[in-house]
């Protein structure tokens, strides 16, 4: 095959990860356009879209800048594009996204205004409001402002990442023009509520109005709000400091300081400005035209959550989702020992529909149980106020050995994790900082008990972080088991982590970077051997790993039916004739962030199920420590089948990935919509009777869901999956 044809075939069923991510973020923005969603929730989706895009520029665009500088000819193995070609494609796509955001934001603001909530421009202030804001400016804002002229005697200020600045084109006595800046201080509230209920003005707009009074002898000609985005892709390569005397925690602190001064990758300008203003601005901000974005919507949308919290209940409540309180699983007795209940049978929790409290109760019980000798846990992200940390500290204070594998390199949570690591150490916990060259992203907790001279294990393995805040916002799975084989593997895992061995051997768990990828290949090959009887269902956040993509394409060509639920980046393009025609992909974007990972290989009773912390990305399978846990309990398998089947039927929040990489809405007019997250909120995934009292003859899906589903409903739900 000629080289050109071979290269074309290589990329026939794959797409660039950055462009795929931008399409996912567009789906987030489309939720804001859905007028069936409460108006303040729609505003949140605009904010989430904007914050996602900010981080995309900081991390992905930032890393492409670095690669372009160091390895300009390196090509992406899914598209063949060089770093600069990828950057050009990104910069071409962004303006269209900004335009859609403008229209959707305007629609949302109009809907909010109809309900009595208005983002007031300065010239829309009523007479009494104008005086109120003038007084507010003088009393509360002016004292903390630091305006600066940029000229030969006043150097260019350091622009902090994503801080808002009011920039002005000013003219001095000699008629020479220059730029003046005033940062919008972060100590100020992002919005100022007006005396009239529901009306507010953003702080940057107040400063923008009064900026002309700040520069003394200089006369302001025009002004605007700007924001600078910097590369925040800080490298924590540990091979630079192999010296054992170096404190890794202090090293991370030093590296974080670099983030503030890294290269500028984007400049946002609030509205249109003159060419003269732009010319002067570009003398100070070193960016190319493709990196400049003019946007009439707020340049920092983080004000949205502050605003919602400050609105009166009367206005806020009807415009937000109905509050949902995660439920304590009905098949767990709150007053009984968690350890004993887990010994009766494996337990599955599905967040945020289930409460995280049973796991916290388990940790507290372990902290006080005389039979417990140790608690070991991996931590990637924690809540700002963590019950989990408090339980670990109490366990250490009670004389238990507590080992915490704390990942200090969790992006944008580094400082938080450094603080928690110090607190844990002070309480007597042994804290280690992962393995050289590998981020520890696994979610595992091992409780070891000594009873009658023998060691027993309770193991918890999850798909999401030990973070009570995100447990209420992300969909995640958590298994708690007394399985001795899994416990022995968990014990070996922590031993390997403590001795710096990422390639240990395990009998039950799949562990990256060791054997997880090879094990996935083997299970895909098993389905390939079945031909058209083969079946694979994967629920993940992202798929970018070229080897896995090619193996799935091979399975598709062998006739294996492959169904995928991929929330975000999906570098495999489905339904390509002769390549991926048996692969279908949907993405669900809804009230909660889809974060659970489920791997299913095979049908019916022969199906193998795993839950995992790992997405099918090169970074997860090669450069991180990850765990996939097998599911042996038949009831839990049925629960996972049910979860997958409901999500595959979702036609309210699902988008169907097309061969060209775009998505179309699955929602169809005139049909009864299935909103999978709503269904999980309304239906329990747990039996309504204690396990020991269930009818012995009822097994599987029917037994688990008999309390909430009729048989026909159950069969219709699981038919597509089975």
C-alpha positions as MATLAB code, in Angstrom:
seq = 'XXXXXXXXXXXXXXXXXXXXXXXXXXXXXXXXXXXXXXXXXXXXXXXXXXXXXXXXXXXXXXXXXXXXXXXXXXXXXXXXXXXXXXXXXXXXXXXXXXXXXXXXXXXXXXXXXXXXXXXXXXXXXXXXXXXXXXXXXXXXXXXXXXXXXXXXXXXXXXXXXXXXXXXXXXXXXXXXXXXXXXXXXXXXXXXXXXXXXXXXXXXXXXXXXXXXXXXXXXXXXXXXXXXXXXXXXXXXXXXXXXXXXXXXXXXXXXXXXXXXXXXXXXXXXXXXXXXXXXXXXXXXXXXXXXXXXXXXXXXXXXXXXXXXXXXXXXXXXXXXXXXXXXXXXXXXXXXXXXXXXXXXXXXXXXXXXXXXXXXXXXXXXXXXXXXXXXXXXXXXXXXXXXXXXXXXXXXXXXXXXXXXXXXXXXXXXXXXXXXXXXXXXXXXXXXXXXXXXXXXXXXXXXXXXXXXXXXXXXXXXXXXXXXXXXXXXXXXXXXXXXXXXXXXXXXXXXXXXXXXXXXXXXXXXXXXXXXXXXXXXXXXXXXXXXXXXXXXXXXXXXXXXXXXXXXXXXXXXXXXXXXXXXXXXXXXXXXXXXXXXXXXXXXXXXXXXXXXXXXXXXXXXXXXXXXXXXXXXXXXXXXXXXXXXXXXXXXXXXXXXXXXXXXXXXXXXXXXXXXXXXXXXXXXXXXXXXXXXXXXXXXXXXXXXXXXXXXXXXXXXXXXXXXXXXXXXXXXXXXXXX';
ca = [
       0.000    0.000    0.000;
       1.445    3.424   -0.927;
       2.606    5.420    2.102;
      -0.008    8.153    1.600;
      -2.848    5.625    1.394;
      -1.546    3.814    4.476;
      -1.461    7.060    6.451;
      -4.975    7.939    5.323;
      -6.240    4.515    6.420;
      -4.470    4.923    9.769;
      -6.651    7.909   10.607;
      -9.814    6.601    8.951;
     -11.671    5.911   12.198;
      -9.917    8.231   14.672;
     -10.060   11.931   15.489;
      -7.934   14.487   17.299;
      -8.468   14.536   21.062;
      -8.511   18.331   21.382;
     -11.201   18.777   18.738;
     -13.186   15.930   20.302;
     -13.001   17.668   23.680;
     -14.250   20.939   22.178;
     -17.237   19.064   20.772;
     -17.939   17.664   24.216;
     -17.804   21.144   25.725;
     -20.229   22.320   23.073;
     -22.632   19.699   24.434;
     -22.263   21.310   27.862;
     -23.158   24.659   26.313;
     -26.159   23.106   24.565;
     -27.589   22.186   27.976;
     -27.729   25.931   28.665;
     -29.870   26.320   25.540;
     -32.465   23.809   26.788;
     -35.402   25.880   28.038;
     -36.828   22.859   29.863;
     -33.990   23.294   32.381;
     -34.507   25.880   35.159;
     -33.025   29.232   34.191;
     -30.375   29.470   36.928;
     -29.236   25.949   36.112;
     -28.898   27.025   32.477;
     -26.714   29.912   33.662;
     -24.580   27.383   35.554;
     -24.051   25.432   32.336;
     -22.781   28.589   30.607;
     -20.418   29.063   33.547;
     -19.266   25.434   33.418;
     -18.676   25.705   29.659;
     -16.574   28.827   30.213;
     -14.593   27.364   33.106;
     -13.984   24.184   31.106;
     -12.686   26.286   28.226;
     -10.420   28.261   30.565;
      -8.842   25.053   31.836;
      -8.575   23.708   28.287;
      -6.464   26.718   27.338;
      -4.383   26.525   30.515;
      -3.610   22.824   30.163;
      -4.169   21.438   26.686;
      -3.329   24.544   24.649;
      -0.508   25.269   27.074;
       0.987   21.804   26.591;
       0.693   22.119   22.801;
       2.693   25.355   23.038;
       5.383   23.513   24.950;
       5.441   20.608   22.492;
       5.489   22.981   19.534;
       8.557   24.692   20.976;
      10.397   21.491   21.871;
       9.229   18.982   19.247;
       7.510   20.905   16.419;
       7.425   17.889   14.065;
       5.810   15.509   16.537;
       2.453   14.321   15.196;
      -0.724   13.236   16.935;
      -1.265    9.503   16.382;
      -5.027    9.943   15.903;
      -4.977   12.714   13.289;
      -1.402   13.091   12.025;
      -1.443   16.780   12.990;
       1.622   18.607   14.290;
       1.308   20.707   17.466;
       1.002   23.922   15.467;
      -1.615   22.384   13.160;
      -3.598   21.358   16.222;
      -3.307   24.875   17.633;
      -4.489   26.366   14.341;
      -7.499   24.034   14.322;
      -8.336   24.949   17.912;
      -8.080   28.664   17.228;
     -10.368   28.265   14.214;
     -13.041   26.455   16.222;
     -13.109   28.732   19.280;
     -14.680   31.857   17.668;
     -17.739   29.837   16.635;
     -18.113   28.535   20.191;
     -17.843   32.075   21.555;
     -20.575   33.267   19.196;
     -22.881   30.460   20.323;
     -22.121   31.268   23.945;
     -23.062   34.919   23.340;
     -26.457   33.972   21.898;
     -27.231   31.389   24.560;
     -26.097   33.679   27.377;
     -28.349   36.437   26.033;
     -31.303   34.016   25.935;
     -30.627   32.859   29.493;
     -30.336   36.461   30.735;
     -33.646   37.268   29.046;
     -35.304   34.278   30.735;
     -33.900   35.366   34.101;
     -35.059   38.944   33.588;
     -38.580   37.636   32.995;
     -38.326   36.068   36.458;
     -37.033   39.234   38.127;
     -33.257   38.634   38.003;
     -31.239   41.137   35.984;
     -27.533   41.665   35.304;
     -27.617   45.457   35.166;
     -25.291   47.456   32.928;
     -24.033   50.681   34.503;
     -26.102   52.915   32.209;
     -29.211   50.906   33.190;
     -28.927   51.868   36.863;
     -31.918   53.705   38.255;
     -31.190   57.088   39.935;
     -31.250   55.669   43.441;
     -29.153   52.683   42.367;
     -26.544   54.934   40.712;
     -26.019   56.804   43.986;
     -25.867   53.508   45.893;
     -23.164   52.177   43.561;
     -21.211   55.453   43.603;
     -21.121   55.284   47.393;
     -20.247   51.605   47.273;
     -17.369   52.323   44.902;
     -15.923   55.032   47.138;
     -16.386   53.097   50.379;
     -15.569   49.515   49.386;
     -13.838   49.331   46.002;
     -11.615   52.388   45.668;
      -9.587   51.669   48.842;
      -8.317   48.356   47.404;
      -7.646   49.404   43.791;
      -4.081   49.583   42.434;
      -4.186   51.434   39.096;
      -0.976   51.607   37.063;
       0.227   53.496   34.009;
       2.564   51.586   31.699;
       5.312   53.841   30.331;
       9.096   54.137   30.417;
       9.071   54.638   34.183;
       6.358   52.136   35.036;
       7.010   48.576   33.861;
       4.388   46.259   32.455;
       2.450   44.637   35.311;
       2.496   40.901   35.729;
      -0.856   39.616   34.498;
      -2.198   36.925   36.769;
      -3.873   33.956   35.165;
      -7.596   34.644   34.484;
      -7.703   37.713   36.727;
      -9.904   40.469   35.339;
      -8.258   43.788   34.491;
      -9.796   47.048   33.404;
      -7.499   48.322   30.649;
      -7.653   51.933   29.457;
      -6.122   53.814   26.554;
      -5.015   57.090   28.119;
      -3.331   60.262   26.871;
      -0.853   62.351   28.845;
      -0.123   66.097   28.764;
       2.216   65.608   25.823;
      -0.605   63.860   23.913;
       1.360   60.625   24.012;
      -0.898   57.612   24.351;
      -0.237   54.665   26.610;
      -2.048   51.890   28.446;
      -3.233   51.921   32.043;
      -4.447   48.939   34.038;
      -6.329   48.317   37.231;
      -6.787   44.727   38.447;
     -10.210   43.724   39.727;
      -9.193   42.651   43.262;
     -10.106   39.108   44.223;
     -10.911   40.282   47.761;
     -14.009   41.998   46.366;
     -17.277   40.164   45.753;
     -17.773   39.334   42.089;
     -21.236   40.899   42.084;
     -22.899   43.730   43.996;
     -26.575   43.227   44.699;
     -28.706   46.340   44.325;
     -31.398   47.524   46.757;
     -34.110   46.375   44.341;
     -34.526   42.618   44.809;
     -33.070   40.488   41.993;
     -31.008   43.270   40.395;
     -27.207   43.109   40.506;
     -24.153   44.572   38.800;
     -20.822   42.847   38.243;
     -17.877   44.419   40.055;
     -15.749   44.762   36.918;
     -18.472   46.917   35.357;
     -18.394   49.275   38.327;
     -14.617   49.665   38.036;
     -14.926   50.057   34.262;
     -17.287   52.993   34.780;
     -15.031   54.723   37.351;
     -11.685   53.917   35.723;
     -11.471   57.376   34.129;
     -11.120   58.907   37.603;
      -8.118   56.783   38.581;
      -5.240   58.066   36.456;
      -4.655   61.643   37.631;
      -3.293   63.836   34.842;
      -3.932   61.195   32.203;
      -7.139   61.429   30.219;
      -8.940   58.193   29.409;
      -9.988   57.771   25.787;
     -11.532   54.302   25.972;
     -11.487   51.280   28.206;
     -12.435   47.609   28.351;
     -12.190   44.541   30.550;
      -9.505   42.001   29.639;
      -8.396   38.615   30.960;
      -5.121   36.822   30.286;
      -4.870   33.023   30.195;
      -1.482   31.475   30.857;
      -0.060   28.038   30.262;
      -0.635   26.175   33.531;
       0.690   22.794   32.410;
       3.356   22.610   35.094;
       5.699   19.632   34.811;
       6.402   17.665   37.982;
       9.041   15.409   36.396;
      10.672   13.750   39.374;
      13.726   12.492   37.457;
      15.230   15.953   37.978;
      15.563   15.391   41.729;
      16.567   11.858   42.494;
      18.518   13.122   45.505;
      16.900   11.448   48.483;
      17.424   14.557   50.571;
      14.916   16.554   48.506;
      11.497   16.936   50.139;
       8.989   16.224   47.382;
       6.292   18.279   49.098;
       8.551   21.364   49.134;
       9.511   20.669   45.541;
       5.863   20.750   44.442;
       5.430   24.076   46.265;
       8.329   25.527   44.269;
       7.027   24.183   40.971;
       3.600   25.715   41.604;
       5.182   29.159   41.735;
       6.175   28.746   38.087;
       2.529   28.533   37.050;
       1.995   32.254   37.652;
       4.710   33.286   35.191;
       4.225   30.885   32.288;
       3.518   31.835   28.683;
       0.332   33.664   27.690;
      -1.880   31.484   25.470;
      -4.975   33.699   25.183;
      -6.158   37.267   25.655;
      -9.878   37.928   26.040;
     -11.296   41.393   25.469;
     -14.726   42.405   26.693;
     -16.303   43.945   23.603;
     -14.842   45.874   20.668;
     -11.995   48.370   20.901;
     -10.326   50.712   18.412;
      -7.317   49.691   16.356;
      -5.239   52.312   18.198;
      -6.173   50.775   21.550;
      -5.389   47.290   20.259;
      -2.029   48.421   18.912;
      -0.985   49.802   22.287;
      -2.338   46.748   24.087;
      -0.288   44.395   21.921;
       2.888   46.266   22.844;
       2.373   44.977   26.372;
       0.623   41.627   25.903;
       2.681   39.379   23.654;
       0.080   37.391   21.718;
      -0.722   36.702   18.090;
      -3.995   37.699   16.462;
      -5.267   34.114   16.594;
      -4.948   34.218   20.393;
      -7.190   37.271   20.819;
     -10.897   36.771   21.490;
     -13.490   39.523   21.732;
     -16.414   38.519   23.882;
     -19.403   40.505   25.092;
     -20.280   37.926   27.741;
     -18.552   38.053   31.156;
     -14.895   37.051   30.864;
     -14.961   35.238   34.176;
     -18.172   33.314   34.767;
     -17.312   32.186   38.287;
     -19.557   34.957   39.567;
     -22.565   32.766   38.747;
     -22.339   30.511   41.806;
     -21.735   33.465   44.128;
     -24.757   35.211   42.630;
     -27.031   32.203   43.065;
     -26.028   31.832   46.712;
     -26.830   35.498   47.370;
     -30.226   35.586   45.670;
     -33.254   35.545   47.976;
     -34.827   32.119   48.377;
     -38.095   33.337   46.840;
     -36.357   34.058   43.539;
     -33.747   31.313   43.584;
     -35.749   28.223   44.477;
     -38.106   28.076   41.434;
     -35.196   28.627   39.027;
     -32.992   25.796   40.302;
     -33.297   22.032   40.234;
     -35.413   20.559   42.992;
     -33.032   19.756   45.848;
     -31.936   16.131   45.929;
     -30.636   14.456   49.070;
     -28.554   11.306   48.487;
     -30.185    8.296   50.114;
     -28.788    5.873   52.642;
     -28.982    2.478   50.830;
     -32.080    0.686   52.060;
     -30.298   -2.672   52.251;
     -27.779   -1.339   54.786;
     -28.778   -0.964   58.434;
     -27.518    2.411   59.751;
     -27.330    1.088   63.306;
     -25.458   -2.127   62.492;
     -21.766   -2.756   61.992;
     -20.634   -1.842   58.468;
     -17.849   -4.384   58.659;
     -20.281   -7.193   59.468;
     -22.747   -6.129   56.784;
     -19.973   -6.102   54.161;
     -18.954   -9.582   55.313;
     -22.497  -10.773   54.586;
     -22.219   -9.689   50.947;
     -20.434   -7.229   48.702;
     -21.968   -3.756   48.719;
     -22.265   -1.300   45.850;
     -22.914    2.413   46.205;
     -23.853    4.630   43.270;
     -23.168    8.311   43.891;
     -24.793   10.838   44.079;
     -27.969    8.760   44.291;
     -26.566    6.915   47.315;
     -25.135    8.737   50.296;
     -21.393    8.576   51.003;
     -22.190    8.259   54.712;
     -21.963    4.418   54.802;
     -18.306    4.626   53.741;
     -17.594    7.344   56.303;
     -19.328    5.174   58.917;
     -17.060    2.290   57.852;
     -13.939    4.438   58.391;
     -15.155    5.664   61.774;
     -15.961    2.117   62.812;
     -12.474    1.025   61.750;
     -10.960    3.889   63.751;
     -12.605    2.586   66.948;
     -12.566   -1.197   66.396;
      -9.917   -2.933   68.518;
      -9.591   -5.675   65.898;
      -8.540   -3.195   63.176;
      -4.770   -2.919   62.922;
      -4.401   -0.665   59.880;
      -6.180    1.565   57.388;
      -4.502    2.287   54.058;
      -5.905    4.599   51.417;
      -4.985    6.451   48.222;
      -6.052   10.096   47.980;
      -6.202   12.226   44.827;
      -8.697   14.985   45.682;
     -10.416   15.837   48.958;
     -13.261   18.055   50.048;
     -12.352   21.387   51.627;
     -13.822   20.087   54.884;
     -13.243   16.349   54.881;
     -14.983   13.875   57.181;
     -12.778   11.209   55.611;
      -9.596   12.931   56.770;
     -11.043   13.371   60.254;
     -11.790    9.644   60.428;
      -8.260    8.778   59.280;
      -6.732   11.134   61.838;
      -8.829    9.600   64.615;
      -7.746    6.122   63.555;
      -4.091    7.180   63.828;
      -4.712    8.825   67.200;
      -6.315    5.562   68.361;
      -3.118    3.691   67.574;
      -4.009    2.226   64.190;
      -1.399    2.228   61.460;
      -2.765    4.674   58.901;
      -0.979    4.855   55.549;
      -2.056    7.569   53.122;
      -0.756    7.595   49.578;
      -1.328   11.291   48.828;
      -0.982   12.417   45.217;
       0.393   15.943   45.380;
       0.223   16.347   41.589;
      -3.575   16.390   41.238;
      -3.851   19.353   38.891;
      -5.152   22.556   40.536;
      -5.560   20.701   43.859;
      -1.855   20.606   44.671;
      -1.934   23.243   47.398;
      -5.013   21.696   48.996;
      -3.340   18.279   49.054;
      -0.119   19.698   50.507;
      -2.117   21.167   53.393;
      -3.996   17.915   54.020;
      -0.752   15.918   53.906;
       0.675   18.084   56.676;
      -2.437   17.666   58.813;
      -2.425   13.883   58.369;
       1.236   13.658   59.296;
       0.653   15.731   62.420;
      -2.076   13.290   63.479;
       0.348   10.383   63.196;
      -0.543    9.064   59.741;
       2.230    7.803   57.490;
       1.994    9.848   54.295;
       3.785    8.876   51.094;
       3.694   10.778   47.833;
       3.160    8.188   45.142;
       5.665    6.601   42.815;
       8.360    8.330   40.815;
       7.158    9.182   37.273;
       3.590    7.942   37.900;
       0.575    9.810   39.239;
      -1.437    7.676   41.620;
      -5.028    8.044   40.405;
      -6.408    4.809   41.880;
      -9.211    4.908   44.483;
      -8.678    2.155   47.032;
      -9.007    1.794   50.782;
      -7.914   -1.319   52.693;
      -8.933   -2.026   56.289;
      -6.976   -4.862   57.905;
      -8.317   -6.685   60.964;
      -6.676   -9.322   63.143;
      -9.081  -11.927   64.493;
      -8.110  -15.164   66.252;
      -4.566  -14.862   64.959;
      -5.615  -14.338   61.308;
      -5.655  -11.206   59.207;
      -8.882  -10.297   57.417;
      -9.584   -7.539   54.918;
     -12.336   -5.108   54.060;
     -11.569   -3.458   50.711;
     -13.273   -0.467   49.149;
     -12.547    0.383   45.506;
     -14.183    3.230   43.629;
     -14.314    5.158   40.398;
     -14.211    8.622   42.008;
     -12.355   10.641   44.572;
     -12.705   10.550   48.345;
     -14.400   13.916   48.209;
     -17.774   14.393   49.878;
     -18.476   17.500   47.780;
     -18.008   15.850   44.387;
     -19.737   12.684   45.640;
     -22.898   14.837   45.587;
     -22.260   16.135   42.051;
     -20.536   13.318   40.118;
     -21.910    9.897   39.245;
     -19.477    7.358   40.665;
     -19.440    3.761   41.832;
     -17.945    2.258   44.975;
     -17.663   -1.409   45.926;
     -17.020   -2.546   49.498;
     -16.060   -6.208   49.782;
     -14.696   -8.753   52.236;
     -13.418  -10.925   49.373;
     -10.127  -12.318   50.649;
      -8.517  -12.579   47.198;
      -9.257   -8.931   46.430;
      -8.051   -7.998   49.928;
      -4.790   -9.876   49.406;
      -4.266   -8.033   46.125;
      -5.037   -4.714   47.830;
      -2.484   -5.568   50.511;
       0.083   -6.338   47.821;
      -0.812   -3.089   46.040;
       0.025   -0.964   49.085;
       3.207   -2.948   49.685;
       4.258   -2.233   46.109;
       3.421    1.443   46.461;
       5.465    1.701   49.659;
       8.453    0.094   47.960;
       8.168    2.048   44.698;
       7.176   -0.905   42.521;
       4.550    0.047   39.911;
       4.723   -3.302   38.080;
       3.613   -5.739   40.762;
       1.653   -8.880   39.921;
      -1.952   -9.342   41.028;
      -4.407  -12.216   40.841;
      -7.715  -10.314   40.858;
      -7.166   -6.591   40.399;
      -6.135   -5.031   37.112;
      -3.459   -2.455   37.902;
      -1.850    0.119   35.632;
       0.856    0.692   34.545;
       1.425   -3.039   35.025;
      -1.024   -5.413   33.392;
      -4.241   -3.428   32.953;
      -3.808   -2.615   29.281;
      -2.706   -6.152   28.393;
      -5.637   -7.581   30.373;
      -8.065   -5.357   28.455;
      -6.514   -6.573   25.195;
      -6.996  -10.197   26.311;
     -10.660   -9.644   27.186;
     -11.308   -7.901   23.865;
      -9.602  -10.835   22.115;
     -11.924  -13.232   23.969;
     -14.913  -11.375   22.523;
     -13.303  -11.348   19.063;
     -13.054  -15.142   19.261;
     -16.863  -15.259   19.666;
     -17.448  -13.367   16.421;
     -20.961  -11.999   16.143;
     -21.797  -13.460   19.557;
     -19.200  -11.191   21.142;
     -20.270   -8.162   23.160;
     -18.463   -5.248   24.812;
     -20.005   -2.349   26.719;
     -17.802    0.413   28.098;
     -18.863    3.367   30.240;
     -15.955    5.797   30.539;
     -15.116    9.485   30.543;
     -12.626    9.437   27.672;
     -10.904    7.155   25.178;
      -7.653    8.236   23.513;
      -5.335    5.202   23.747;
      -4.469    4.238   20.174;
      -3.819    0.574   20.953;
      -7.207    0.131   22.618;
      -8.924    2.015   19.779;
      -7.339   -0.241   17.165;
      -8.227   -3.363   19.139;
     -11.874   -2.236   19.384;
     -11.886   -1.582   15.635;
     -10.534   -5.105   15.141;
     -13.354   -6.440   17.305;
     -15.905   -4.473   15.303;
     -14.597   -5.951   12.057;
     -14.954   -9.407   13.621;
     -18.655   -8.690   14.223;
     -18.473   -7.968   17.960;
     -21.248   -5.613   19.098;
     -19.650   -2.693   20.950;
     -21.662   -0.105   22.852;
     -19.888    2.806   24.464;
     -21.027    5.551   26.826;
     -18.248    8.153   26.622;
     -18.894   11.439   28.375;
     -16.006   13.488   27.019;
     -13.109   12.872   24.637;
     -13.760   10.075   22.169;
     -10.986    9.598   19.626;
     -12.659    6.618   17.964;
     -15.163    7.485   15.247;
     -18.038    4.967   15.091;
     -20.011    3.500   12.199;
     -17.178    3.765    9.656;
     -17.874    1.155    6.977;
     -15.491   -1.776    7.184;
     -13.802   -0.408   10.298;
     -16.091    0.545   13.209;
     -19.530   -0.240   11.793;
     -20.453   -2.303   14.878;
     -19.473    0.417   17.339;
     -22.010    2.911   18.689;
     -21.145    5.766   21.031;
     -23.347    8.046   23.108;
     -22.425   10.893   25.457;
     -24.615   11.896   28.389;
     -24.446   15.448   29.743;
     -26.954   16.227   32.457;
     -27.500   17.507   35.952;
     -24.618   15.429   37.318;
     -21.167   14.933   35.845;
     -20.947   11.389   34.501;
     -17.775   10.009   36.077;
     -18.315    6.281   36.728;
     -16.332    3.746   34.721;
     -17.738    0.298   33.964;
     -16.113   -2.321   31.715;
     -18.353   -5.173   30.532;
     -17.115   -8.049   28.360;
     -19.597  -10.695   27.257;
     -23.306  -11.353   27.719;
     -25.543  -12.983   30.277;
     -24.016  -15.120   33.022;
     -20.614  -15.250   31.312;
     -20.177  -11.482   31.318;
     -17.137  -10.055   33.081;
     -17.692   -6.753   34.888;
     -15.153   -4.323   36.290;
     -15.430   -0.892   37.848;
     -12.347    1.270   37.526;
     -10.645    4.567   38.246;
      -9.142    4.479   34.742;
     -10.320    5.941   31.490;
      -9.008    4.375   28.291;
      -6.353    7.020   27.835;
      -2.614    6.587   27.396;
      -1.974    8.663   30.504;
      -4.211    6.371   32.597;
      -2.942    3.064   31.260;
       0.754    3.951   30.919;
       1.619    6.934   33.116;
      -0.702    6.548   36.104;
      -1.349    4.059   38.859;
      -4.922    2.870   38.292;
      -7.067   -0.017   39.486;
      -9.938   -1.964   37.944;
     -11.836   -4.207   40.356;
     -13.670   -7.348   39.192;
     -17.305   -7.728   40.206;
     -18.236  -11.207   41.431;
     -21.510  -10.627   43.263;
     -24.357  -11.550   40.901;
     -26.666   -8.937   42.388;
     -24.126   -6.189   41.775;
     -23.578   -7.447   38.236;
     -27.316   -7.105   37.657;
     -27.231   -3.593   39.088;
     -24.439   -2.649   36.676;
     -26.413   -4.189   33.801;
     -29.351   -2.058   34.794;
     -27.266    1.126   34.998;
     -25.798    0.500   31.554;
     -29.147   -0.397   30.007;
     -30.883    2.727   31.311;
     -28.068    4.935   30.102;
     -28.025    3.301   26.683;
     -31.750    4.077   26.426;
     -31.341    7.697   27.557;
     -32.943    9.931   24.937;
     -33.277   13.068   27.062;
     -29.628   13.924   27.787;
     -27.735   11.699   25.361;
     -25.998   12.742   22.177;
     -25.096   10.206   19.490;
     -21.560   10.420   18.126;
     -21.533   10.616   14.337;
     -18.850    9.277   11.965;
     -17.534   12.821   11.414;
     -17.003   13.358   15.152;
     -20.026   15.589   15.706;
     -23.005   14.767   17.932;
     -26.709   14.789   17.248;
     -29.274   14.963   20.010;
     -30.919   11.639   20.696;
     -34.056   13.346   21.960;
     -37.004   12.776   19.630;
     -40.168   14.825   19.521;
     -43.309   12.927   20.419;
     -41.499   10.116   22.261;
     -41.448    9.307   25.959;
     -38.068   10.563   27.115;
     -35.771    8.517   29.323;
     -33.561   10.714   31.478;
     -31.209    8.169   33.062;
     -30.070   10.415   35.910;
     -33.659   11.322   36.743;
     -34.589    7.647   36.781;
     -31.719    6.842   39.145;
     -32.913    9.635   41.441;
     -36.439    8.237   41.509;
     -35.736    4.491   41.755;
     -33.671    2.677   44.346;
     -30.897    0.412   43.098;
     -31.043   -1.584   46.314;
     -33.446   -4.218   47.575;
     -36.031   -3.010   50.059;
     -35.601   -5.990   52.388;
     -32.546   -7.073   54.397;
     -30.455   -9.479   52.335;
     -31.060  -12.477   54.586;
     -34.868  -12.086   54.310;
     -35.081  -12.097   50.498;
     -36.724  -15.020   48.752;
     -34.014  -17.539   48.022;
     -35.512  -18.392   44.657;
     -35.413  -14.853   43.287;
     -32.104  -13.930   41.720;
     -30.626  -11.377   39.393;
     -32.282   -8.262   38.080;
     -35.777   -9.408   38.948;
     -34.852  -10.015   42.576;
     -33.058   -6.726   43.025;
     -35.653   -4.531   41.377;
     -38.852   -6.372   42.195;
     -39.719   -3.661   44.689;
     -39.637   -0.931   42.087;
     -40.070   -2.523   38.643;
     -42.519   -4.940   37.110;
     -41.021   -7.918   35.284;
     -41.850   -6.556   31.837;
     -40.183   -3.267   32.730;
     -37.037   -5.047   33.914;
     -36.828   -7.192   30.803;
     -37.340   -4.195   28.530;
     -34.615   -2.296   30.371;
     -31.988   -5.046   30.181;
     -32.925   -6.583   26.853;
     -30.654   -4.371   24.764;
     -27.701   -5.024   27.018;
     -28.139   -8.779   27.371;
];
